[in-house]
Amino acid sequence: MQKIASFTVNHLDLYPGVYVSRKDTVGESVITTFDLRMTAPNREPVMNTAEMHTMEHLAATWLRNDESIKDKVIYFGPMGCRTGFYLILAGDYTSKEALPIVTKTYEFIRDFEGDVPGASARDCGNYLDMNLPMAKYLAKQYLDRALYCATDANLNYPE
């Protein structure tokens, strides 16, 4: 079987950043999948499910409500390896073009106060697995380490 594209990325040289994971054509439309890598794979601890679950609820809610992007958002969700998230947008985008919306998303998580949207037994299949303080901490860390200081190394996969 042929390796899928995401398994050909050298994870040993990958650092936190915003990367174009793939671009797919559906009919005449382009769909861009972003790799929002929050930790350095295999070199830093992975995130726990509670904070990832919280970030997923907050980011998905914010992205689908932001007037500038809501009509382009197809998906926001966690990577199985727990080192980041995938953001899928309708359209042909670069990492540099996505950086402002990703930054706003993580600023929203960092600054969020109150009840996490959808964190109830009625709205979520595992609503007790949430950790807002740690989600906010990790969002701030991602902003400070990767988003606010992004360079080509944080926006393009390593060779």
Solvent accessible surface area in square Angstrom, and as a share of the most:
residue,aa,sasa,rsa
1,M,249,1.11
2,Q,170,0.76
3,K,138,0.58
4,I,99,0.50
5,A,56,0.43
6,S,32,0.21
7,F,134,0.56
8,T,91,0.53
9,V,23,0.14
10,N,60,0.31
11,H,51,0.23
12,L,119,0.59
13,D,72,0.37
14,L,0,0.00
15,Y,116,0.44
16,P,8,0.05
17,G,1,0.01
18,V,1,0.00
19,Y,1,0.00
20,V,41,0.24
21,S,19,0.12
22,R,121,0.44
23,K,92,0.39
24,D,47,0.24
25,T,97,0.56
26,V,96,0.55
27,G,70,0.67
28,E,181,0.81
29,S,62,0.40
30,V,43,0.25
31,I,30,0.15
32,T,0,0.00
33,T,13,0.07
34,F,0,0.00
35,D,2,0.01
36,L,2,0.01
37,R,10,0.04
38,M,7,0.03
39,T,9,0.05
40,A,3,0.03
41,P,5,0.03
42,N,120,0.61
43,R,96,0.35
44,E,53,0.24
45,P,118,0.74
46,V,64,0.37
47,M,5,0.02
48,N,89,0.46
49,T,75,0.44
50,A,19,0.15
51,E,6,0.03
52,M,6,0.03
53,H,30,0.14
54,T,0,0.00
55,M,0,0.00
56,E,48,0.22
57,H,30,0.14
58,L,0,0.00
59,A,0,0.00
60,A,16,0.13
61,T,51,0.29
62,W,45,0.16
63,L,1,0.01
64,R,106,0.39
65,N,100,0.51
66,D,30,0.15
67,E,139,0.63
68,S,86,0.55
69,I,17,0.09
70,K,75,0.32
71,D,125,0.65
72,K,88,0.37
73,V,19,0.11
74,I,83,0.42
75,Y,92,0.35
76,F,5,0.02
77,G,0,0.00
78,P,55,0.35
79,M,5,0.02
80,G,82,0.79
81,C,69,0.41
82,R,86,0.31
83,T,5,0.03
84,G,0,0.00
85,F,0,0.00
86,Y,60,0.23
87,L,1,0.01
88,I,38,0.19
89,L,1,0.01
90,A,31,0.24
91,G,23,0.22
92,D,89,0.46
93,Y,46,0.17
94,T,65,0.38
95,S,5,0.04
96,K,145,0.62
97,E,102,0.46
98,A,2,0.01
99,L,32,0.16
100,P,76,0.48
101,I,17,0.09
102,V,2,0.01
103,T,21,0.12
104,K,99,0.42
105,T,2,0.01
106,Y,0,0.00
107,E,48,0.22
108,F,57,0.24
109,I,0,0.00
110,R,66,0.24
111,D,82,0.42
112,F,28,0.12
113,E,135,0.61
114,G,52,0.50
115,D,135,0.70
116,V,17,0.10
117,P,41,0.26
118,G,28,0.27
119,A,37,0.28
120,S,43,0.28
121,A,73,0.56
122,R,219,0.80
123,D,80,0.42
124,C,21,0.13
125,G,89,0.86
126,N,84,0.43
127,Y,78,0.30
128,L,141,0.70
129,D,38,0.20
130,M,39,0.17
131,N,52,0.27
132,L,35,0.17
133,P,102,0.64
134,M,74,0.33
135,A,0,0.00
136,K,42,0.18
137,Y,132,0.50
138,L,22,0.11
139,A,0,0.00
140,K,102,0.43
141,Q,49,0.22
142,Y,1,0.01
143,L,0,0.00
144,D,68,0.35
145,R,92,0.33
146,A,0,0.00
147,L,6,0.03
148,Y,107,0.41
149,C,70,0.42
150,A,27,0.21
151,T,78,0.45
152,D,105,0.54
153,A,79,0.61
154,N,21,0.11
155,L,16,0.08
156,N,85,0.44
157,Y,54,0.20
158,P,39,0.24
159,E,201,0.90
